[in-house]
Each structure stands twice: as structure tokens, then as C-alpha cells.
Amino acid sequence: MIDCVHGRRLVVAIDGPAGAGKSTIAGELARALGYVLLDTGALYRAVALAAQQQGVAWDDTEGVARLAVRLARADELRLEPAPHGVRVVLFGDDVGAAIRTAEMSMGASRVSAIPGVRAALLELQRATGRQGGVIAEGRDIGTVVFPSADVKFFVTASIEVRAERRCAELLARGERADLQSVRAEVIARDRQDSERSVAPLRHADDARLVDTSGRTVSDIVAELRRIVETAAR
């Protein structure tokens, strides 16, 4: 664990496409370093879920933006520390399982393209990182949310690997999934995230590229931890 004696507590940005393993890596790295995990993707998934619950269509840009502003200002959407990562609280309920469906994955991609939604959640995200000691993961962390992050990683993997991982994840949760359909969804999500006009997914110029294909989580986390610890000295 890095503390004020052994090094600075940094802001670490981890970006990458769906299925690359960045959420798992970010969580394990946060635990290894004793850092706070900021799962920004969970925030957008929660906004998509809230819109569905409130009867607001995801393509209703003004309606979804107003809802996001309300969630942020009224503290109705929060990320809270949990024993094994972070708890997503929406309207007072833990929605960690509800936001991890394939439907909410696509919903998150759609609502995250709305400028008003991103603006509403931006300050909430940045406030978490002001004291340092944060692992922030998402798709625009190193380019928009924390452009001056102390350390940046861009985590990726081949389409085939990412589709297989996503399919296995869905099946493990008891959802119906087939590899061909999941692969198509991953490609569609990549297109939506990379081509959106606001804060598109891209590799920051100063981010280290980390390809997770064929590698174990423990090996990757050990490598990233060494880099962060070195930067903190």
C-alpha cells in the first residue's frame, strides 16, 4: 500500500473498450494499492437504468440530461466503498447487479453520448479524485475526466477475446448469450463509443497500452502496480 510516507497518492486513469478487462484490473489494482476505485462506467449504466425506471427514453436527450442533473445534485446516485470494490447506489438501492446486463451496457453507451449527462457527472467524478489515491476507469478518463492524471493506461484486447469474456460473464450470471451475438454487440458498442461526438473513446497520447489478450489478471496487475509505485516515489 502506498501512503504519505512511502510515496504520493496518485490519480491513475484506466481507459479501454468493453470486454478488455479494465474493470477487473482496476478493481484488483485499487485493492493492491489501497486506493479508491472510481468506476465511471457504472455511473452511466445507473443513469440508463434510472431513465428506464422513470420512463425516459434513452434517445430523449433533454429528458435524460435533466434526470442526470437531478441524480447528481440530489445525491441520488452514489458510488460507495464496498468490501470487494464499489457499491452503486441509485435512489437508495444497491443496483450493482441490475446495471450489469447487456441491455444496460448498450444503454450506458447511448446516454453517455449526451453532453448534458456527461456534464452532470463530470464534477462528481473529479471530486472523487481531488485527494489522490484513486483508480479511475472508463472510456474518457485520461482524455477528459482526468487529463492530467499521474499515470494513464489504455487496456485493450482482440475482438475475439473480448467477446468470449463478455459471453462467459453473461452466462455466469444466468443470462442467455451466444458468442456470435455477443461479438456483434461488442463491435456495435465499440462503434458507438468511438464515434460519438462528445468525449469519444480513444487512446490518450501519454497512456501506456496494455493488451490483456492471453495474459492473467495477476500478471497485469503486478505490472501496473510496479509502474504506479515507481511514479509515486
ABEGO torsion letter per residue (X at the ends): XBBAAAEBBBBBBBBEBBGAGAAAAAAAAAAAAGBBBBBAAAAAAAAAAAAAAAGBBAABAAAAAAAAAAAAAAGABBBBBBAAEBBBBBGGBBAAAAAABAAAAAAAAAAAABAAAAAAAAAAAAAAAAAEGBBBBEAAAAAAABAABABBBBBBBBAAAAAAAAAAAAAAAGBBBBAAAAAAAAAAAAAAAAABABGBBBBBAABBBBBABGBBAAAAAAAAAAAAAAAAX
